Amino acid sequence: ADRGPQFVRHGDYRESRSLSQNDCFRGLCRDAAEAWNASHDDKTSADALARDLKVEYGVILTEWSPVSGKRSARLKSTADYTKAEMASLITATLAWAFEQGIPLSDPRAT
């Protein structure tokens, strides 16, 4: 009883992405941006590349507003990704880099 506040999560439990998955994705984006900038005139940053990859391959949430009568879409934050969603984004990032000729090592090999 003296352990302090207790938090209960309501709804279906889904295992959140791990910090190591997040670090892996961010590291891939840093390496890919560096390689991209070395061979392209149009420069990018790791954050811009991460955003673009999430737009292309990430999870997009749609919501219906009864007030406006319109559907809107937004990117799901990677902080809210499940392990499976994050693994899919990492796999898509590796495939994209391969298609672009950007040499990235498979993070599972390290």
Residue pairs with C-beta under 8 A, 6 or more apart in sequence:
14 82
15 82
15 83
16 80
16 81
16 82
16 83
17 78
17 79
17 81
17 82
17 83
17 85
17 86
18 83
18 86
21 83
21 86
21 87
21 90
22 78
22 79
22 86
24 90
24 107
25 50
25 78
25 86
25 89
25 90
25 93
26 46
26 50
27 107
28 90
28 93
28 94
28 97
28 104
28 107
29 46
29 47
29 49
29 50
29 53
29 93
30 46
31 104
32 46
32 49
32 93
32 97
32 100
32 102
32 104
33 44
33 45
33 46
33 48
33 49
35 97
35 102
35 103
35 104
36 43
36 44
36 49
36 100
36 102
37 43
37 44
44 52
51 75
53 89
53 92
53 93
53 96
54 75
54 78
54 89
55 75
56 92
56 96
57 88
57 89
57 92
57 93
57 96
58 75
58 76
58 78
58 85
58 89
59 75
59 76
59 81
59 85
60 73
60 74
60 75
60 76
61 73
61 74
61 75
61 76
62 71
62 72
62 73
63 71
63 72
63 73
63 74
64 70
64 71
65 71
65 72
76 85
78 86
78 89
81 89
90 107
93 104
94 104
94 106
97 103
97 104
98 104
